Each structure stands twice: as C-alpha cells, then as structure tokens.
Amino acid sequence: AFFQPPKFLSSLTNRSTVCFFLKCTKSTDRTTYFHTELMDTRAARPFSFSFNTSDYRILLMDQDQGRLYLGSREYLVALDMHNVNKEPLIIHWPASAKRKGECQMTGKGRQGECANFVRLIEPWNRTHLYTCGTGAYQPICTFINRGWRAEVSRGKRREKKKKTTNAAPRVGFTARFPQLQAWKDYLFRLVPGYVDSGKGKCSYDPKQENIAVLIHGNLYAGVHIDFMSTDAALFRTMGGRTAIRTEQYDSRWLNEPVFVQIQQIPDSAEKNDDKLYFFFREKSLDSSGGASPSVLARVGRVCLNDEGGQKSLVNRWTTFLKARLICSVIGEDGVETRFDELRDVFIQPTQDERNPMVYALFTTAGSVFKGSAVCVYSMADIRNVFNGPFAHKHGHNYQWTEYTGKIPYPRPGTCPGGTFTPGIRSSKNFSDEAVNFIRAHPLMFHPVYPIHRRPLVVRTGVDYRFTAMVVDQVDAVDGRYEVLFLGTDRGTVQKVIVLPKDPTSMEELTLEEVEVFRVPAVKTMKISSKRQQLYVSSDAGLTQVSLHRCGVYGRACSDCCLARDPYCAWDGESCSAFTPSTKRRSRRQDVKHGDPLRQCRGFNAKETVQFGVEGSSTFLECQPRSPQATVKWLFQREGKRKLVRKKRETNHGILLKSLNQSDAGLYHCLATENNFKHTVARVALRILDRDIVLALTDQDEEEEPKTRQAGPYVQSSVASTPFPPEIRLINQYCQSYWEQLSPKQQQQQQQQRKRTSRRHTESQDQGLG
C-alpha cells in the first residue's frame, strides 16, 4: 500500500464521541503533529539543560517579572518565559545525606522517594519566594532571594534585615552550574541558613498531591501531615492568624482526599465575606453499597477570617462546607456516564472578580473504561448550593436526606463580621448550637451542576485520558472564544474550541493535537496569553509551545478559514497570526461558521502541469490540510467533467495505472468540509508517446560526455527537430525545472547524473565482456 500511515497516527486521529443531551457529534483532530514534526515547525522549544532530576512541575508563573518557576526532585529552576533556554537559574536543594539514610531505614526509598521533591513555590513579596519540599519524608521550607539585584537590595534595606547580600548560601545553587551565571543582574538563591518545618505545608510522600496559596502572609494548604499519609487536612499556618485545620480523623469532613486546586474568591464587596475555595476528590462514604460511585468530586470553602471555635472546634474551621460537583452525559441509549475523578481545575477570571468561570477536568473512575470530560461551572450556581439545604443521614437505611430541621443563627458557613453578621466580630463568638451543627453537617444536600447541565468536551472510547488543562480567551473577528488546551497521559496536548451549534447542543472542534513528549504523561501546564505561549511539564522535562502555528494550516484562504482557529486569519497572502488591533478589512476569518464562500472569493487553487508516459503509472498528489475533509477527483476534458474511477486512492492523492492518451486532461481534487467544497489541486496531465520518449532517452544516453558536462541542462538538437509538440513541451518543462533549482541543488543533480551514467557504462562493459 502507498503512504500507509503509522499506527500511532491512527490512534491520534481516533474519532471520539461528544454527546449533549441525546445528540452526539463526532470529533476528529483537524491537524496532528508528532514530536519531530512539532520541533520542525520551530513553534516548540524543549528545556535543553539536563541534570540528574525528574518530576518537573510548574509551580509558579510570574507575568510581571517574566519568570517561570519549576520544582523537581532536589532542584528549583527559574526560567525566562520568552525563551526557557535563555540562561536558566538553577538551585540544587537536596535533603541531607543523614536524612536520606534515616528515610531508607524506615523502608522507604525503593522508588527514589528519599529525596527532596519541591512541591510549593509561592510569592512572599517582590524580592522573595517561599518554597517547600518533601525533604525525604521530613518536609522542609525556606525562602528564596529573587528578582533584580538592585530591587532585592532595596527590599532588604526596607525590611531592616542583616546584611547578607554577599554571603555564600549554605545550600548549593547556580555555583554548581558556572555556565549559567552569565545573567548576573538577576538573583535566584536560597536565603542562607534559614530552614523551616514544612509540616502542614507540604506532604511527606511525594506521591501525595498537595495544594497551597499564600494570602496576606498566611499559608493555606491542603496536605497530608503525617508520615503514613493517613491524616489529610486543610491547614492555615504562618502569618498573624491562629493556626487552624479541619477536624482530625472525621470522614464526614474529609475522607482520603486528593487535593486539586485552591484559590481565594471574594463573595461580596465586604472583605470579611472573602472565602477560600478548594477543589478535591475523595472516597465516598457510601461506596460499599455498590450503586454509589467510589470517588466523588468536591468543592469546599472556608472563610479567610475564621479563628476557630471557643469551646468546640477549637483551632478548627467553624465555616467549613463542601458540596459535590456533577459532570455527566446521557448517551443515545439513555445510559448516564458519570465522570467522578476530578483531575484539574482552571479558574478563568472575568471582568467581575467575584464571578470567575470554573473549568473542571474529570476522568472516569476505574481502569476498565477510559473516559474524560470538561465541565464548566458558574460561581452563582456554586454559591446557590452553599446557600441551600444541608445533607443529613436519617432513616432506617441511614441514607442521605435533606435536613429539614431548624437552622441555627448565624447560618453555618457564614463569615463573622460579614454582610449578614455585622455584629459578630469573631468565629469564637458563634453560638455553640451553630458550631456543633456545622461539625455534624459539613455537606450540602444539592450537588453543583455544570452550565447547561452538560459537559463542554467529552472523550469516550479512546485509549487515553486527559491529565491537565488551561483555558485562554481569544478575541476573533466574529467574537470572543474560549480555547481549551488539554494535556493527555500519552504526552500530547489537544487544542479544542467549543462552538454553539443550535439551541440544544454544542459543536466541539479539536483544532490540533501536538505530541509534546514522546512517552511520559503531561503533568502540569501554564498559559501566558500575553506572550502567546504554553508551558508543559512531565516527569522528564518541560517544553515551551506557541499557542498557534497558523502557517501549517495551508497556503490557501479556504484552508485558513476552514481551520476555524481564532488565533489565525488570512491576510491576503498567507494564514498568519490574528491580533484585534490589525485592520479587519484585510483579515479574513470565520470561526463561528468556517464558511470560506463568504471570506475567500478570488482565492483559487493554481493549476500545475504534470507529465506521464503511455503504458506507465503516474501519481497525482492532493493532501488536504484537514483529516476531516472528504476528497473526490473529477476529470475534465473538452469542457465536460466526470468522476475519476480508474484510480487507486490514498491519503496523499491518486495513482493512475496504464496511462493512455485518453487520460490526458485536467484533474480537479475537490475537498468537502463543513458543507464547503473547494478545489485543493488542479493538475493538467499531459501524456507523452512511449516510443518517442524511449527514442529521446536513447539519444541522450549516446551523447558525448562533454556535452553532458556543458551545464546542468542543455537542450539537445531534438528540441529543434520537427518532433511532436509534447517533446518540445517536456524540454521546456525540464528547462524551467533547472532554473528553479538553486546552484547547490544543480550541483547535486549533476553529480547524481554522473554517477548514473558511470553505472550505466560499467554495466555495458560487463555485458560486453
């Protein structure tokens, strides 16, 4: 078979089902790039510095300073966001040899866990970062001096700290990499001699996920705080407020949670109403029944000014509440598929800081059936659930029911000193009744459903799962669009856009899929709309990828328009990056409909001339940029068109066998996509008489060697003899071919012809002998 695609391509372009209500559509990757192809586009830049580490995680992106901060096994790395390979700054931060030995004595370390895995990097101020690592099962934290040298010095004078600017750090840093010290104006080093306990800030086990955020000097973290990872909690440490946590060993609060995301979101203009929202998944308390899911996705919240209770829940949250997140789809057979394993959450800011959009990435529980989905939630719906009824176990079956009894004042979950409790200045002033109620009823009865009660993106029946997600808002000619970048467990990233199809359904379009890593799964991603860059990490490394590769969609206006990529538009000559500031008259783009008829009038495929010889075969090339397009060939002769039937069709074109003079004519390659038909290629096929071509070839072989050496191509006397027009035409074609070649290519062709002639002469001599 001709042009057989590799097996991996078949898996990459698997059609996956996207269902909304009872309607389903098929989704196919419009463009697919393997790792080498992606590198060839020069739109990706892998982090090329290699050292003995693994488990890369993007822990912080500082847009103001243009720095990307990574944590890995025993290393911290600061990268330039414009170019990740431009003088990276690297700190070596290992656990001590003594601590590693103690860790191995406990039976750990068979899989390399007895090391310091960096899991937290948070901005403390403009000149310092706060970082924590697992410390070989003894979490440790410290500060990092960062920023421009003059700015750090001013910060130190303001804080009236001891003069330690020239002191050598006690823990190794970029001195281990002297080639990286060229950028001397930017500091990135550990504060000498400072080590803090990481308990309640970072997990002991590197396999346990943790989340953390620094707010006004207080660190809020969802972590496992013991060696055996049996005690998980939401902690508040550091700063001026009381250290506080969730209730210990109470499965009604947290039941073997896996923390995913944490962020402060204000509830109103009143600062005392500010809350911290965190997202996690946990084991269900009803999983033994069989019908209930074993894992549930949750959203929880606490008040930032919670100080704990006075008599009950001392040093415990008195405002802790949680609710279930639902993400499911009903298929054509009426069966509901639920996605319960929350994997990632991306919070997209809006003009109203109190109402960001919450994008959540889910997978199916278990290993038999692989499925992934993306659901989006509004903060209004989340708040409505937290303001609704509480869940209560009741009845002879001890089932979850709605609590219908008296709700104490203030309502459990309300912040002290807020809009509804102006007279209560501290949570220690909450009534015993209110504190005891929230201790026994932390769960809300109603779940949170996604917008329109359906997912944005669904993948079922595929051999991969989504692992990470970021979202970008892109302004196009016909409106603003949300573009999702979805990392997978096979090292690829899919770029997806969701468009309204009709009032009851959405159309999901996968614009492209790129193979960022050959083997390991995508672990973390960050996006910079300002720099138009995506940063992707895995166990093995990090790669910087451009958000768009407009030029690869094709050289035709119709190809650019059919791509429906909001980052790209046709500028009259090529498919190039679109910016809202450019004049819209000269930019052709239609993301919503992808209709080239309205955008690309006057941009047609050019006609090419191709020659074939009677009795032989020829291949007419036509490869649409999109695998979603269907192709058919039309043959035109004497003004009439008909469908080509004598052919062998491939993904790259058609093969015509046993040519004769009746095959000469104009061939049109027509591609149909999104109900739009356009000509991808127009090939004028000329058939040469076999006897004449053989005669011409024989005469060329009999020419003197000096004639062949006279130039890359010399027209023989055949051109001036009264040969049929096709011979003169092929001579003209050869001449134009040589003129198009560069001098270097002409030299290579000459050498190839010499080698061919030498082999031909030798074979003749051997035959004569």
Buried (B, 14 or more C-beta within 10 A) or exposed (E): EEEEBEEEBEEBBBEBBBBBEEBBBEBBBBBBBBBEBBBEBEBBBBBEBEEEBBBBBBBBBBEEBBBBBBBBBBBBBBBBBEEBEEBBBBBBBBBBEEBBEBBBEEEBBEEEBBBBBBBBBBBBBBBBBBBBBBBBBBBBBBBBBBBBEEBBBBBBEEEEEEEBEEEEBEBBBBEEBEEBEEBEEBBBBBBBEEBBBBBBBBBBBBEBBBBBBBBEEBBBBBBBBBBEBEBBBBBBBBBEBBEBBBBEEEEBBBBEBBBBBBBBBBBBEBEBBBBBBBBBBBBBBBBEEEEEBBBBBBBBBBBBBBBBBBEBBBEBBBBBBBBBBBBBBBBEEEEEBBBBBBBBBBBBEEEEEBBBBBBBBBBBBEEEEBBBBBBBBBBEBBBEBBEEBBBBBBEEEEEBBEBEEEBBBBBBBBBBBBEEBEEBEBBBBBEEEBBBBBBBBBBBBBBBBBBBBBBBBBBBEBEBBBBBBBBBBBEBBEEEBBBBBBBBBBBBBBBBBBBEEEEEBBBBBBBBBBBBBEEBBBBBBBBBEEBBBBBBBBBBBBBBBBBBBBBBBBBBBBBBBBBBBBBBBBBEEBBBBBEEEBEEEEBBBBBBBBBBBEBBEEBEBEEEEBBBBBEBEBBBBBBBBBBBBEBBBBBBEEEEEEEBEEBEBBBBBBBBEEBEEEBBBBBBBBBBBBEBBBBBBBBBBBBBBBEBBEBBEEEEEEBEEEEBEEEBBEEEEBBEEEBEEBBBBBBEEBBEEBEEBEEEEBEEBBEEBEEEBEEEEEEEEEEEE
